[in-house]
Amino acid sequence: MSDEEIGFAERAKLAIVKVLPERQIIIRTEGETSYLTLSTRLQAALVVSWIAVTGWTGFATIGYGMQHSLIAQKNESIANSRVAYRELLDQVSDYQLSVVGITRDLKETEAHLRRLFSQNEALREDLSTTEVALRSSEAERQRIAVARQGLGGQIEMLGEELGRMSSKNDALEAHIGTLRAHLEMVEAEKAEIAAERAALDDRLWGLHNSLESSSTKIATLEDNVRALKSDLRSVILERSAIAADNDGLRGNLARLEDQITVLKDTHRAELRNIAERTLEQIVTVEEVIKNTGLNVDELAPLPDDQLMGQGGPFVPYHPDMDVEADSDGLRVSLDRRIDRWKQLNEVFRALPLAAPMKSYRMTSRYGRRKDPFNNRWAMHSGLDFSAPYRSPILAPAPGVVKFANWRSRYGRVVEIDHGFGMMTRFAHMAKITVKQGDVVEVGDQVGQLGSSGRSTGPHLHYEIHYKGKTVNPLKFVRAGKDVQQ
């Protein structure tokens, strides 16, 4: 080998060593540190293997594409052959249908000719029977002539009888005319009676409605009844019945008033029960919010005249929320309690009370601790949850994803805004499964547990921020467990 070739080989070797220097991978397992060395030769072999695999993959992809195009062409030709075969089958079926039609027409023609032949035979038999009937008709004519002479005498007798009947008919028509005139007079009188009766019915209906509408009009109605005695005899007869009905209505009204009173008392008791249960819910929710370490007055402020008892558990009290004695005051108090419950419920739904993982082991708490890298005291602003690698991380409350990306020291981070100044942060993820702007609900997966960023091993660093400051997430998790219990 010449000096020039030796110099080129040395320069290539130096270039490879410069591009692929010897590297070390640090592995920490249960507090013990080990090193994995990657030499220059090993890295070069990996690069050459990667180039070979990439080239083979590209060649195989091109060959697969060419085979796919050839198969597509063959499939197209097969499809064309199938279409031509189907068209040939359609033509054959059309020929078969035409032959069947012609055969059917021939059979119908033959049947028609047979019917015509049978009709011709029937006509011949009718002609023979008609000749026989004509011969017998001559004798009948003679008998008919004798019968006509007898009928003539009977017709004359009938004429005389008709004359007598016509005279009787005239007398009946005159009598019918008289009856019609009398009937018209009766119809007129009937119409007048019907009009008077309709007028009386209208008056009776008006009187009935007046009696039912108000008891104060009964005296006036009685005066009107006395004034109309001569024309409204039927009203006088029905007056006693109406009075009895009115007494019955008064009795029914009294019973209905008693029932209404009972219903009002029951309704008031139910409203008072609902108000008490609403107040219990308000106290429970405010107690949960208090257990998280947050100020209820800041999250859901009460009116200015809010009163607070001294000693004992935190039980908010407001004069407007007291149960009034009357229904209107009770309804107003219940409405105010419901409004307060709605206000607290919105805050309650925004609190991250659920744990960010289904199963976990807490390895580090919130507050002062020694840093795992430099062993110096530092502030730990969250909780550390340990679980198997790539365990699902869940949203602890509804909210909107405000950040989902890489952040120094934290690694892969997701931040969720829950409203009311509440924000949760999930760090050191192996994978993020949401993006900025996504709306999440309680229990939705936002990522997978990992060890990205400044981390000693797979775990989840979980923070809760309120108005820009960190708070202890353990209080929220414990408050959530109390709610579940």
Helices and strands as residue ranges (DSSP letters): H 3-19, E 23-29, E 32-38, H 40-213, G 215-217, H 218-227, H 233-291, H 296-299, E 307-308, E 316-317, G 319-321, H 327-350, E 361-364, E 367-370, E 377-380, E 383-386, E 392-394, E 399-407, E 411-419, E 422-432, E 439-440, E 445-449, E 460-466, E 469-471, H 473-484
